[in-house]
C-alpha cells in the first residue's frame, strides 16, 4: 500500500473532518518535478479507485511538456485527469489560462460557478466539449486570443 492509499485508509477523524474529494498536483512543480506518464497513470488509478478527482495545475505546463524527461502529451493529461489548466503567464503570455474539463458532466454549470466568483469573461465563453480532438480545438481557440 502506497502513502496515498494509507492516508485514505487511516482517516481516523472520519466523520468529523472533510471527506477527501480531490488530489491536486502541479506539473511542473515549483521545485521542477515533472511527472512521467506512468506516475500520472498511477495517481489517476488511485483517484478512480477512491472516487477522487485528479486536478493538474498546469501553470508551468509548457515547461513540463517540453522537459527532456517528459513522456506525457496533452492528450495523456486530458485522458488521465479530471480537470487541468494550461498556464500562460509563466510561459510569457500577457494574461490568461485555459481551464480544461474533459468530462462535460463534471463541467456542468462551470460557467455559473466562475460568474458567481467574479470572473465572467472565462465562464461566458466556456463550451463543454469531449475528447482529445475537442480539447485541441478548445486550446487552439484560447491560444488564438493571445497576442503574438
N, C-alpha and C positions, 0 to 999 in steps of 0.2 A: 504494500500500500504506500503510495506516494504522499508527500506532505499535504497536497490539496485534498486528497481523499480523507486523510487522517483528520484534518481540520474540520471537514464536514461531518465525519462520523463522531467526533468528540465534542459536539456542540453542547457543552454541559449546561449552558444557560437557557436552553430551549424550555419553555416558550416565552421566556422573559427578555428576549432580545430580538432584534430584527432578523428575519429569516433571510439567509443569503439568496440573492437573485441574479447577481451579475458578477462576472470576472472581468476586470478592467486591466488591459495591458497597453504599454506604449511600444511602438515599433518604428524606429529605433528608440531605445530608452535614452534618458538624459546622460547615461554613462556610456552610451554607444552599443549596448547589447542589441544584436539583430537575431530575430527568431528564424529558425530553419522551418521548412515545410513539415518535417517530422515533429518538431516541437509544437508548432501551431496545431497540427492534427491531433497530437496528444491532449492538448488543452481543450480543443473542440470536443473530443470524445468524452473527456471528464465532464465538461459542461452539459453535453447532451444526456449523459447517464444520470446527472443530478438535477436536471431541469433548471439549468442556469444559462443565462445569456452570456455570450462572449463579445465584448466590445473592445475594439482595437483603436487606440489613439494614434492616428496617422499624421500627427503634426510634423514628424520627420520621415514620412513615408517615402519621399523621393530619395533621401539618403539611404534608407533601409533597402529599398528595391534595387538600388544600383551598387550596393556594397559587394565587394568581391566574394564574400562568403554567402551571399544571399542566393537561395534557390526558390524563393517564393515569387509568384506572379500576382498581379492584381486579381486575376481570376481565382487563384488559390485563396486569397484573402476573402473574396466575395463568397466563396463556397464554404469556408471554414469559420467565418464569424457571423454574428447576427447583426452587428452594427459596426461600421468603421467610418473614419473620415480621412479625407485627403487634404492634408495641410498645404497651405500656400505661402504663408508669411515667412516660415522658416526656410523656405526654398527660394525666397526672393520676390514673391508676389506682393503687390501693394496691400492687398486685403483678401480675406475670404478663405473659406474652407468648404469642401463638398462633403456633406453628410450623406452616407450611403447606407440604406436599409434594404438589403436584397429581398426580404420577405414582406410582401405587400400587406399581409395581415398584421405583422408586427408594426408596420408603419402607419396603421390605421390612426387617423386623427393627429398625425405628426405635425401637420401644419397648424392645427389648433393649439397644440402644446407650445410650439415656437411663438405663435402670436400672443398667447397668454403670458409669456415670459419676456415680451418686449421686442421680439425680433420678427417683424412682419415680412421683411424682404426675402429671407431664405424660405420661410414657410409658404409664402404666397406663390412661389414658383415651383414648389415641390410637386412632383407627379410620381407616384409609386410605379415602379417597373420591376420586372422579374428577369433573372438570368444574367449571365456574364455579358451577352451582347447588349442588353438593355443598360447594364451598368456602364459599359464603354460609351454608349450613346449619351447617358446622363453626364458622365465625366467630360466628354467632348463638348457638350453644350455648356457645362460650367466653365471649362477652360477657355472657351471662345470669348467669354465675358471678361477675361483678364487682359490687361494691356500687354502688348508685345515687349 
